[in-house]
Amino acid sequence: MTSRRMRRHRLLLWALLAAAFLLVNFHRTATAVLADTLARSFDTTAAELGVLHASFFYIYAALQLPAGLVVDRYGPRWVGAVGLALMSGGVVWFALTETYTMALVARAVVGLGGSVMYVATLRFLASWYLPEEYATMTGWTIAAAGIGGILATTPLALAIEATGWRVSLLTAGAVGGVTAVAVLLLVRDTPSDVGYESVGAPDQATASLGEVVANTKQVLREPETWLMGLMLFFVLGVNVTVLGLWGVPFIVDTYGVSVASASTYVLLGNLGFVLGPPAFGALSDRLEMRTGLIVVSAVAFTLAYAVLILVPPLPVVGASLLFALFANGGVALTFTVGKERHAPKVGGTITGVINSLGYFGAAVFPALMGVVLDAYWTGETIAGARVYTVAGYRVAFGIATAAGVLAAGCALWLHRRTTGPTTRQATTVADD
């Protein structure tokens, strides 16, 4: 049992790490509202804008496995604080840059710093929360990221109208710097660091290099790892691309509304991102069911994007985005499945591996959809920004739907390969 004092304390520490992850999602999705402004500022095509957006994810995805190893070695406190400080510095650089090339580099630095926050937060949860609380708290962590996505829609659009995009991002960078200091001063890696008894499994001591290398080899040999990673590749790739880049331009170009109005409909998608993970996490813990809920969620995700191919009325667009991102909460149970299959001592490693595969999708899909939109561009521009056709967006959402079909296939295959309601298989050598 955990004492009331410890429960309050760990909630405060989690809130700091969740706030840091909130900022990560704010910055990785802010380009949707910034798309037209950045296109004008740096004179980009859709493909170039897709690459600019994805430069965050090239670094972010590549570093998920190393981030897991580093967090397993050094703990979430120092890794989280340093990563957030680096991300905030990259945001300031991006806000001040004048050239497309430097903007690419600066956004990559933002991705470099942000790459550790999710893994660090899940490592914290594994140390401070009981196993039966893990899926629920993971859901709330992802919900915090959804709040960051909400702030990156209408609130950011209004801030840009009031102060300009550079001042808005500079302010966000300053907030990140302050949060990094708070994480360093207050967060502790394990309950024993502040005099509490361990909860669930014993406190997770720092894994040796040999242990994490052996665990990584074991993780990469398992077919389940690749099924989970590929599923996240398609789901995260599509969601981050639509909410973080092309969702707002799609609504502006197709329905003729302002950026601020379009961002309100994308905000509904982020609301689903807030509501879905806690709901599925709590339901999963209550039912002791993981992969079955993942299959249902992947199918729902696919159907939601299939509706957008039809270019439905705006309220239906908002509802589809809400539904797709709510379903994302069920797919996020993948992280719980991965954690339960492996020893808690090296939980950051499995999280890093499947998260890395997932965010490679977020690095691929923005440019892929950008190439499609450029292929259907008629040459029309408004205030220096390209206007893309309905046909181009239909093809782009067709790609999203096909990705959903493949994700659902991976989910079903994973479900059939796993046994038991929670798949508790500690397969690594790290608990010897």
Secondary structure, 3 states (H helix, E strand, C coil): CCCHHHHHHHHHHHHHHHHHHHHHHHHHHCHHHHHHHHHHHHCCCHHHHHHHHHHHHHHHHHCHHHHHHHHHHHCHHHHHHHHHHHHHHHHHHHHHCCCHHHHHHHHHHHHHHHCCHHHHHHHHHHHHCCHHHHHHHHHHHHHHHHHHHHHCCHHHHHHHHHHCHHHHHHHHHHHHHHHHHHHHHHCCCCHHHHCCCCCCCCCCCCCCHHHHHHHHHHHHHCHHHHHHHHHHHHHHHHHHHHHHHHHHHHHHHHHCCCHHHHHHHHHHHHHHHHHHHHHHHHHHHHHCCCHHHHHHHHHHHHHHHHHHHCCCCHHHHHHHHHHHHHHHHHHCCHHHHHHHCCCHHHHHHHHHHHHHHHHHHHHHHHHHHHHHHHHCCCCCEECCEECCCHHHHHHHHHHHHHHHHHHHHHHHHHHHHCCCCCCCCCCCCCCC
